[in-house]
Amino acid sequence: MPIYVYECQKCSHEFEVYQNIGEGNENLTCPECGAKTPKKLVTPFKTLFWSGFLDDMERKISPHKFK
């Protein structure tokens, strides 16, 4: 499931949301101020799987960081 980054148009708070591809922002609210319909930001594609993969690789390359 992709992770999308949104920015509140009222308070400029940025937050991440796990959403299905093509799902809109109609039902989203800012976690800081509660404003509706935040703006989707253009960011690199990332998923929960990808960040897990990167963490595993980091553990293999630099195991001393995780002791």
N, CA, C and O atoms as a Tinker XYZ file with bonds, in Angstrom:
   268  protein
     1  N      0.859000   -1.181000    0.000000    73     2
     2  CA     0.000000    0.000000    0.000000    64     1     3
     3  C      0.900000    1.238000    0.000000    63     2     4     5
     4  O      1.772000    1.360000    0.860000    81     3
     5  N      0.709000    2.138000   -0.930000    73     3     6
     6  CA     1.559000    3.332000   -1.009000    64     5     7
     7  C      1.359000    4.297000    0.163000    63     6     8     9
     8  O      0.296000    4.352000    0.781000    81     7
     9  N      2.400000    5.036000    0.438000    73     7    10
    10  CA     2.370000    6.085000    1.454000    64     9    11
    11  C      2.361000    7.422000    0.724000    63    10    12    13
    12  O      3.254000    7.701000   -0.076000    81    11
    13  N      1.365000    8.240000    0.994000    73    11    14
    14  CA     1.265000    9.557000    0.374000    64    13    15
    15  C      1.524000   10.632000    1.419000    63    14    16    17
    16  O      1.185000   10.466000    2.591000    81    15
    17  N      2.125000   11.736000    0.988000    73    15    18
    18  CA     2.394000   12.864000    1.874000    64    17    19
    19  C      1.427000   13.983000    1.519000    63    18    20    21
    20  O      1.290000   14.361000    0.355000    81    19
    21  N      0.759000   14.506000    2.542000    73    19    22
    22  CA    -0.192000   15.602000    2.364000    64    21    23
    23  C      0.259000   16.804000    3.167000    63    22    24    25
    24  O      0.968000   16.676000    4.166000    81    23
    25  N     -0.169000   17.988000    2.711000    73    23    26
    26  CA     0.097000   19.229000    3.438000    64    25    27
    27  C     -1.226000   19.939000    3.688000    63    26    28    29
    28  O     -2.030000   20.120000    2.773000    81    27
    29  N     -1.441000   20.336000    4.928000    73    27    30
    30  CA    -2.646000   21.074000    5.292000    64    29    31
    31  C     -2.585000   22.458000    4.653000    63    30    32    33
    32  O     -1.563000   23.140000    4.734000    81    31
    33  N     -3.669000   22.868000    4.024000    73    31    34
    34  CA    -3.711000   24.174000    3.382000    64    33    35
    35  C     -3.935000   25.304000    4.390000    63    34    36    37
    36  O     -3.765000   26.481000    4.071000    81    35
    37  N     -4.319000   24.922000    5.612000    73    35    38
    38  CA    -4.574000   25.937000    6.640000    64    37    39
    39  C     -3.329000   26.196000    7.502000    63    38    40    41
    40  O     -2.926000   27.345000    7.688000    81    39
    41  N     -2.718000   25.108000    8.033000    73    39    42
    42  CA    -1.605000   25.283000    8.975000    64    41    43
    43  C     -0.249000   24.831000    8.417000    63    42    44    45
    44  O      0.768000   24.974000    9.097000    81    43
    45  N     -0.214000   24.290000    7.197000    73    43    46
    46  CA     1.005000   23.840000    6.506000    64    45    47
    47  C      1.667000   22.618000    7.139000    63    46    48    49
    48  O      2.826000   22.323000    6.846000    81    47
    49  N      0.943000   21.906000    8.004000    73    47    50
    50  CA     1.471000   20.680000    8.600000    64    49    51
    51  C      1.540000   19.587000    7.536000    63    50    52    53
    52  O      0.578000   19.387000    6.795000    81    51
    53  N      2.676000   18.872000    7.453000    73    51    54
    54  CA     2.825000   17.753000    6.525000    64    53    55
    55  C      2.633000   16.452000    7.287000    63    54    56    57
    56  O      3.126000   16.297000    8.405000    81    55
    57  N      1.906000   15.508000    6.670000    73    55    58
    58  CA     1.672000   14.214000    7.299000    64    57    59
    59  C      1.552000   13.135000    6.238000    63    58    60    61
    60  O      1.215000   13.413000    5.087000    81    59
    61  N      1.836000   11.883000    6.644000    73    59    62
    62  CA     1.794000   10.746000    5.735000    64    61    63
    63  C      0.511000    9.952000    5.945000    63    62    64    65
    64  O      0.001000    9.846000    7.061000    81    63
    65  N     -0.003000    9.390000    4.838000    73    63    66
    66  CA    -1.228000    8.596000    4.878000    64    65    67
    67  C     -1.024000    7.346000    4.026000    63    66    68    69
    68  O     -0.536000    7.436000    2.900000    81    67
    69  N     -1.394000    6.181000    4.558000    73    67    70
    70  CA    -1.398000    4.953000    3.777000    64    69    71
    71  C     -2.716000    4.900000    3.022000    63    70    72    73
    72  O     -3.783000    4.896000    3.637000    81    71
    73  N     -2.654000    4.859000    1.692000    73    71    74
    74  CA    -3.860000    4.861000    0.881000    64    73    75
    75  C     -3.703000    3.916000   -0.303000    63    74    76    77
    76  O     -2.591000    3.613000   -0.734000    81    75
    77  N     -4.831000    3.462000   -0.815000    73    75    78
    78  CA    -4.831000    2.712000   -2.054000    64    77    79
    79  C     -4.546000    3.669000   -3.205000    63    78    80    81
    80  O     -4.835000    4.862000   -3.113000    81    79
    81  N     -3.983000    3.147000   -4.278000    73    79    82
    82  CA    -3.707000    3.968000   -5.451000    64    81    83
    83  C     -5.027000    4.496000   -5.998000    63    82    84    85
    84  O     -5.989000    3.743000   -6.146000    81    83
    85  N     -5.069000    5.776000   -6.294000    73    83    86
    86  CA    -6.269000    6.400000   -6.839000    64    85    87
    87  C     -7.251000    6.909000   -5.800000    63    86    88    89
    88  O     -8.236000    7.557000   -6.154000    81    87
    89  N     -7.008000    6.633000   -4.534000    73    87    90
    90  CA    -7.891000    7.117000   -3.473000    64    89    91
    91  C     -7.666000    8.616000   -3.281000    63    90    92    93
    92  O     -6.521000    9.068000   -3.282000    81    91
    93  N     -8.710000    9.373000   -3.121000    73    91    94
    94  CA    -8.611000   10.831000   -3.021000    64    93    95
    95  C     -8.439000   11.333000   -1.607000    63    94    96    97
    96  O     -8.266000   10.554000   -0.669000    81    95
    97  N     -8.488000   12.656000   -1.465000    73    95    98
    98  CA    -8.293000   13.290000   -0.164000    64    97    99
    99  C     -9.599000   13.806000    0.444000    63    98   100   101
   100  O     -9.572000   14.539000    1.433000    81    99
   101  N    -10.733000   13.433000   -0.135000    73    99   102
   102  CA   -12.028000   13.958000    0.320000    64   101   103
   103  C    -12.329000   13.652000    1.783000    63   102   104   105
   104  O    -12.984000   14.446000    2.459000    81   103
   105  N    -11.860000   12.514000    2.275000    73   103   106
   106  CA   -12.181000   12.102000    3.647000    64   105   107
   107  C    -11.045000   12.372000    4.639000    63   106   108   109
   108  O    -11.122000   11.948000    5.792000    81   107
   109  N     -9.999000   13.070000    4.206000    73   107   110
   110  CA    -8.854000   13.321000    5.080000    64   109   111
   111  C     -8.993000   14.639000    5.820000    63   110   112   113
   112  O     -9.552000   15.609000    5.308000    81   111
   113  N     -8.471000   14.648000    7.040000    73   111   114
   114  CA    -8.386000   15.884000    7.825000    64   113   115
   115  C     -6.979000   16.000000    8.388000    63   114   116   117
   116  O     -6.304000   14.994000    8.604000    81   115
   117  N     -6.551000   17.199000    8.620000    73   115   118
   118  CA    -5.233000   17.461000    9.188000    64   117   119
   119  C     -5.209000   16.965000   10.638000    63   118   120   121
   120  O     -6.106000   17.298000   11.412000    81   119
   121  N     -4.193000   16.172000   11.018000    73   119   122
   122  CA    -4.113000   15.703000   12.406000    64   121   123
   123  C     -3.791000   16.821000   13.402000    63   122   124   125
   124  O     -4.019000   16.656000   14.600000    81   123
   125  N     -3.269000   17.943000   12.930000    73   123   126
   126  CA    -2.917000   19.058000   13.816000    64   125   127
   127  C     -4.103000   19.986000   14.085000    63   126   128   129
   128  O     -4.431000   20.271000   15.236000    81   127
   129  N     -4.745000   20.456000   13.000000    73   127   130
   130  CA    -5.787000   21.473000   13.188000    64   129   131
   131  C     -7.188000   21.001000   12.782000    63   130   132   133
   132  O     -8.173000   21.683000   13.065000    81   131
   133  N     -7.286000   19.854000   12.128000    73   131   134
   134  CA    -8.589000   19.317000   11.752000    64   133   135
   135  C     -9.159000   19.860000   10.450000    63   134   136   137
   136  O    -10.291000   19.529000   10.096000    81   135
   137  N     -8.410000   20.680000    9.732000    73   135   138
   138  CA    -8.895000   21.224000    8.456000    64   137   139
   139  C     -9.084000   20.090000    7.442000    63   138   140   141
   140  O     -8.374000   19.085000    7.483000    81   139
   141  N    -10.040000   20.263000    6.540000    73   139   142
   142  CA   -10.359000   19.226000    5.568000    64   141   143
   143  C     -9.646000   19.457000    4.246000    63   142   144   145
   144  O     -9.134000   20.542000    3.970000    81   143
   145  N     -9.630000   18.404000    3.439000    73   143   146
   146  CA    -9.051000   18.349000    2.091000    64   145   147
   147  C     -7.637000   18.930000    1.997000    63   146   148   149
   148  O     -7.436000   19.986000    1.397000    81   147
   149  N     -6.663000   18.242000    2.589000    73   147   150
   150  CA    -5.266000   18.671000    2.445000    64   149   151
   151  C     -4.789000   18.470000    1.004000    63   150   152   153
   152  O     -5.426000   17.768000    0.218000    81   151
   153  N     -3.671000   19.092000    0.679000    73   151   154
   154  CA    -3.102000   19.016000   -0.660000    64   153   155
   155  C     -2.075000   17.889000   -0.710000    63   154   156   157
   156  O     -1.203000   17.805000    0.155000    81   155
   157  N     -2.176000   17.012000   -1.730000    73   155   158
   158  CA    -1.207000   15.933000   -1.909000    64   157   159
   159  C      0.078000   16.525000   -2.476000    63   158   160   161
   160  O      0.054000   17.274000   -3.453000    81   159
   161  N      1.210000   16.176000   -1.844000    73   159   162
   162  CA     2.500000   16.665000   -2.299000    64   161   163
   163  C      3.132000   15.667000   -3.262000    63   162   164   165
   164  O      2.869000   14.467000   -3.186000    81   163
   165  N      3.951000   16.163000   -4.153000    73   163   166
   166  CA     4.689000   15.301000   -5.070000    64   165   167
   167  C      5.945000   14.842000   -4.338000    63   166   168   169
   168  O      6.792000   15.653000   -3.964000    81   167
   169  N      6.052000   13.538000   -4.141000    73   167   170
   170  CA     7.179000   12.960000   -3.414000    64   169   171
   171  C      7.625000   11.690000   -4.124000    63   170   172   173
   172  O      6.889000   11.162000   -4.957000    81   171
   173  N      8.813000   11.193000   -3.809000    73   171   174
   174  CA     9.243000    9.914000   -4.386000    64   173   175
   175  C      8.302000    8.797000   -3.936000    63   174   176   177
   176  O      7.772000    8.842000   -2.826000    81   175
   177  N      8.097000    7.818000   -4.776000    73   175   178
   178  CA     7.238000    6.687000   -4.450000    64   177   179
   179  C      7.880000    5.864000   -3.348000    63   178   180   181
   180  O      9.062000    5.529000   -3.433000    81   179
   181  N      7.122000    5.537000   -2.320000    73   179   182
   182  CA     7.625000    4.675000   -1.261000    64   181   183
   183  C      6.470000    3.866000   -0.687000    63   182   184   185
   184  O      5.317000    4.296000   -0.721000    81   183
   185  N      6.789000    2.706000   -0.166000    73   183   186
   186  CA     5.790000    1.842000    0.450000    64   185   187
   187  C      6.346000    1.329000    1.767000    63   186   188   189
   188  O      7.536000    1.473000    2.051000    81   187
   189  N      5.491000    0.742000    2.551000    73   187   190
   190  CA     5.920000    0.157000    3.810000    64   189   191
   191  C      6.911000   -0.977000    3.537000    63   190   192   193
   192  O      7.872000   -1.153000    4.286000    81   191
   193  N      6.682000   -1.744000    2.471000    73   191   194
   194  CA     7.599000   -2.825000    2.097000    64   193   195
   195  C      8.988000   -2.271000    1.812000    63   194   196   197
   196  O      9.986000   -2.834000    2.262000    81   195
   197  N      9.056000   -1.168000    1.065000    73   195   198
   198  CA    10.349000   -0.591000    0.688000    64   197   199
   199  C     11.130000   -0.137000    1.915000    63   198   200   201
   200  O     12.331000   -0.392000    2.001000    81   199
   201  N     10.483000    0.523000    2.857000    73   199   202
   202  CA    11.210000    0.977000    4.039000    64   201   203
   203  C     11.662000   -0.214000    4.883000    63   202   204   205
   204  O     12.727000   -0.160000    5.498000    81   203
   205  N     10.875000   -1.281000    4.922000    73   203   206
   206  CA    11.297000   -2.500000    5.624000    64   205   207
   207  C     12.516000   -3.123000    4.958000    63   206   208   209
   208  O     13.437000   -3.581000    5.635000    81   207
   209  N     12.517000   -3.139000    3.635000    73   207   210
   210  CA    13.655000   -3.655000    2.875000    64   209   211
   211  C     14.910000   -2.837000    3.174000    63   210   212   213
   212  O     15.979000   -3.401000    3.410000    81   211
   213  N     14.781000   -1.515000    3.164000    73   211   214
   214  CA    15.936000   -0.658000    3.446000    64   213   215
   215  C     16.466000   -0.863000    4.861000    63   214   216   217
   216  O     17.678000   -0.864000    5.073000    81   215
   217  N     15.569000   -1.035000    5.832000    73   215   218
   218  CA    15.999000   -1.302000    7.206000    64   217   219
   219  C     16.774000   -2.614000    7.288000    63   218   220   221
   220  O     17.803000   -2.688000    7.960000    81   219
   221  N     16.280000   -3.654000    6.604000    73   219   222
   222  CA    16.974000   -4.949000    6.607000    64   221   223
   223  C     18.365000   -4.831000    5.990000    63   222   224   225
   224  O     19.326000   -5.406000    6.501000    81   223
   225  N     18.469000   -4.086000    4.891000    73   223   226
   226  CA    19.770000   -3.909000    4.250000    64   225   227
   227  C     20.717000   -3.142000    5.166000    63   226   228   229
   228  O     21.899000   -3.474000    5.255000    81   227
   229  N     20.215000   -2.136000    5.836000    73   227   230
   230  CA    21.052000   -1.359000    6.754000    64   229   231
   231  C     21.556000   -2.241000    7.892000    63   230   232   233
   232  O     22.703000   -2.103000    8.319000    81   231
   233  N     20.716000   -3.143000    8.384000    73   231   234
   234  CA    21.137000   -4.059000    9.456000    64   233   235
   235  C     22.256000   -4.982000    8.969000    63   234   236   237
   236  O     23.172000   -5.299000    9.728000    81   235
   237  N     22.185000   -5.410000    7.711000    73   235   238
   238  CA    23.212000   -6.290000    7.165000    64   237   239
   239  C     24.520000   -5.547000    6.925000    63   238   240   241
   240  O     25.600000   -6.090000    7.160000    81   239
   241  N     24.422000   -4.310000    6.457000    73   239   242
   242  CA    25.615000   -3.528000    6.133000    64   241   243
   243  C     26.268000   -2.960000    7.384000    63   242   244   245
   244  O     27.494000   -2.964000    7.499000    81   243
   245  N     25.465000   -2.472000    8.322000    73   243   246
   246  CA    25.989000   -1.812000    9.527000    64   245   247
   247  C     25.351000   -2.391000   10.782000    63   246   248   249
   248  O     24.595000   -1.696000   11.461000    81   247
   249  N     25.639000   -3.647000   11.105000    73   247   250
   250  CA    24.973000   -4.261000   12.272000    64   249   251
   251  C     25.312000   -3.567000   13.598000    63   250   252   253
   252  O     24.553000   -3.664000   14.562000    81   251
   253  N     26.435000   -2.878000   13.644000    73   251   254
   254  CA    26.821000   -2.187000   14.888000    64   253   255
   255  C     25.848000   -1.067000   15.257000    63   254   256   257
   256  O     25.764000   -0.694000   16.427000    81   255
   257  N     25.120000   -0.531000   14.298000    73   255   258
   258  CA    24.150000    0.534000   14.585000    64   257   259
   259  C     22.913000    0.020000   15.319000    63   258   260   261
   260  O     22.186000    0.808000   15.923000    81   259
   261  N     22.662000   -1.297000   15.275000    73   259   262
   262  CA    21.444000   -1.865000   15.823000    64   261   263
   263  C     21.680000   -2.683000   17.080000    63   262   264   265
   264  O     20.829000   -3.488000   17.459000    81   263
   265  N     22.826000   -2.493000   17.739000    73   263   266
   266  CA    23.109000   -3.237000   18.969000    64   265   267
   267  C     22.583000   -2.517000   20.158000    63   266   268
   268  O     22.729000   -2.995000   21.283000    81   267
